[in-house]
Amino acid sequence: MTTDEIQLVPASQFSMEELTAIYNRTRVDYMVPMPMNVARLAEYVKVYDINLENSLVAAHDGEMLGVAMLGVRKERAWITRLGVLPNTRRGGVGKALMGGLIENAARLRLDFVMLEVIKNNTPAHQLFLKTIFHEIGELLVLRRAPLMPPPDPVIADAQRLDRFDALRLVERNHRMLPWTNQSESMVNAQDVSGLHLTLEDGSRGWLVYQRQKFTLTRFVFETEVGAPVSMAYAILSHLHNQYPRLDTQIENIRVDDPHLPAFYEMGYMESFRRVEMWRGSLPAGLAGFRL
Ligand SMILES: CC(C)(COP(=O)(O)OP(=O)(O)OC[C@H]1O[C@@H](n2cnc3c(N)ncnc32)[C@H](O)[C@@H]1OP(=O)(O)O)[C@@H](O)C(=O)NCCC(=O)NCCS
């Protein structure tokens, strides 16, 4: 097969079952196993604003060879779920998929594209450098096991935030977070709520999170006044007292996030790291955002 023979077909022409199957087949040997089922992929498409018309399946002679998806939001796009069948790699399929997605994004007038790659995934990292992505920094995926006894809650005025108030805080937050943690992801996710704390010394801050059946996840936090580490420690002490049985898994926290030491103090462990990469620079419409 030559690269001219690789067909790029909109992912919207395939069923969720077919997309799930090709995705899983491209990931059988992946560094961090993340198999999907149809329900999970459908949820992923919804939460991350995946545009299936502009996502692509690579095919040859009626056989699916690989897949790559494009998330679309205001003035930015996201590349995700890229994979090529193991026995088809190094034949230009990955590059063709990347080129196709970048072209589709450009047709939507989106020149600013984000992605994340697991650290030390050399083939993907090289491919992204080749397609003119540059590194922004490292991201952490952290876990805190369930049933770890939490410390006593730090004395504070603690207010629970319902979904409406929690989302209002997240939407006001002008940081260009990784795609998974952006306000749109929180708005699209179910069972989102939050905690707002005021400490005795006047420090104030909040955490917005998603509570799934067995897991706390999707954390967005902000210190409004005071020191981020003590603020985060206080908020986590309240959160884990409230949900002592739940597992906690959070992803894409920047390594230089000032709240991070509180997470380690609270028993969070690093599961793995990703590298955040951008193509192009922040567009004018997002100029008010900071990293
Ligand atoms: C990453 C992946 C999609 C690349 O697909 P592919 O079809 O093999 O890529 P291509 O043949 O188009 O290669 C394009 C470029 O990527 C880089 N590359 C690909 N495989 C590489 C490898 N094993 N080592 C180093 N660089 C590699 C090279 O720069 C290559 O250009 P070159 O062939 O001119 O040297 C594929 O390895 C894969 O599916 N991996 C598992 C899933 C995965 O890691 N997905 C990305 C998650 S972020």
The ligand as a Tripos MOL2 file, in Angstrom:
@<TRIPOS>MOLECULE
LIG
   48    50     1     0     0
SMALL
NO_CHARGES

@<TRIPOS>ATOM
      1 C1          1.6360    6.9950   16.9140 C.3       1 LIG1
      2 C2          1.0670    6.2220   15.7400 C.3       1 LIG1
      3 C3         -0.3570    6.6570   15.5100 C.3       1 LIG1
      4 C4          1.9110    6.5190   14.4840 C.3       1 LIG1
      5 O1          1.2650    5.9320   13.3900 O.3       1 LIG1
      6 P1          2.0890    5.4120   12.0990 P.3       1 LIG1
      7 O2          1.1090    5.0900   11.0330 O.co2     1 LIG1
      8 O3          3.0380    4.3590   12.4830 O.co2     1 LIG1
      9 O4          2.8920    6.7520   11.7290 O.3       1 LIG1
     10 P2          3.5760    7.1060   10.3350 P.3       1 LIG1
     11 O5          4.0260    5.8830    9.6160 O.co2     1 LIG1
     12 O6          2.6810    8.0170    9.5760 O.co2     1 LIG1
     13 O7          4.8530    7.9180   10.8360 O.3       1 LIG1
     14 C5          4.8970    9.3210   10.7930 C.3       1 LIG1
     15 C6          6.0610    9.8060   11.6290 C.3       1 LIG1
     16 O8          5.8620    9.4870   13.0090 O.3       1 LIG1
     17 C7          7.1360    9.1760   13.6150 C.3       1 LIG1
     18 N1          7.1650    7.7740   14.0470 N.ar      1 LIG1
     19 C8          6.2190    6.8340   13.8130 C.ar      1 LIG1
     20 N2          6.5690    5.6840   14.4050 N.ar      1 LIG1
     21 C9          7.7500    5.8870   15.0200 C.ar      1 LIG1
     22 C10         8.6050    5.0780   15.8090 C.ar      1 LIG1
     23 N3          8.3010    3.8000   16.0710 N.pl3     1 LIG1
     24 N4          9.7130    5.6320   16.3220 N.ar      1 LIG1
     25 C11        10.0320    6.9260   16.0630 C.ar      1 LIG1
     26 N5          9.2640    7.7400   15.3040 N.ar      1 LIG1
     27 C12         8.1330    7.2280   14.7940 C.ar      1 LIG1
     28 C13         8.1770    9.3950   12.5450 C.3       1 LIG1
     29 O9          8.5770   10.7480   12.6340 O.3       1 LIG1
     30 C14         7.3840    9.1600   11.2960 C.3       1 LIG1
     31 O10         7.9250    9.7920   10.1740 O.3       1 LIG1
     32 P3          8.9590    8.9730    9.2390 P.3       1 LIG1
     33 O11         8.2590    7.7080    8.8570 O.co2     1 LIG1
     34 O12         9.1750    9.8930    8.0900 O.co2     1 LIG1
     35 O13        10.1580    8.7140   10.0670 O.co2     1 LIG1
     36 C15         1.1220    4.6810   16.0020 C.3       1 LIG1
     37 O14         2.4250    4.3540   16.4120 O.3       1 LIG1
     38 C16         0.1330    4.1720   17.0160 C.2       1 LIG1
     39 O15        -1.0170    3.9100   16.7020 O.2       1 LIG1
     40 N6          0.5750    4.0090   18.2970 N.am      1 LIG1
     41 C17        -0.2900    3.5010   19.3600 C.3       1 LIG1
     42 C18        -1.3540    4.4780   19.7390 C.3       1 LIG1
     43 C19        -0.7800    5.8230   20.1120 C.2       1 LIG1
     44 O16         0.2820    5.9340   20.6820 O.2       1 LIG1
     45 N7         -1.5330    6.8710   19.7920 N.am      1 LIG1
     46 C20        -1.1810    8.2440   20.0760 C.3       1 LIG1
     47 C21        -1.7540    8.6140   21.3840 C.3       1 LIG1
     48 S1         -1.4120   10.2920   21.7980 S.3       1 LIG1
@<TRIPOS>BOND
     1     1     2 1
     2     2     3 1
     3     2     4 1
     4     2    36 1
     5     4     5 1
     6     5     6 1
     7     6     7 2
     8     6     8 1
     9     6     9 1
    10     9    10 1
    11    10    11 2
    12    10    12 1
    13    10    13 1
    14    13    14 1
    15    14    15 1
    16    15    16 1
    17    15    30 1
    18    16    17 1
    19    17    18 1
    20    17    28 1
    21    18    19 ar
    22    18    27 ar
    23    19    20 ar
    24    20    21 ar
    25    21    22 ar
    26    21    27 ar
    27    22    23 1
    28    22    24 ar
    29    24    25 ar
    30    25    26 ar
    31    26    27 ar
    32    28    29 1
    33    28    30 1
    34    30    31 1
    35    31    32 1
    36    32    33 2
    37    32    34 1
    38    32    35 1
    39    36    37 1
    40    36    38 1
    41    38    39 2
    42    38    40 1
    43    40    41 1
    44    41    42 1
    45    42    43 1
    46    43    44 2
    47    43    45 1
    48    45    46 1
    49    46    47 1
    50    47    48 1
@<TRIPOS>SUBSTRUCTURE
     1 LIG1         1 GROUP 0 **** ****
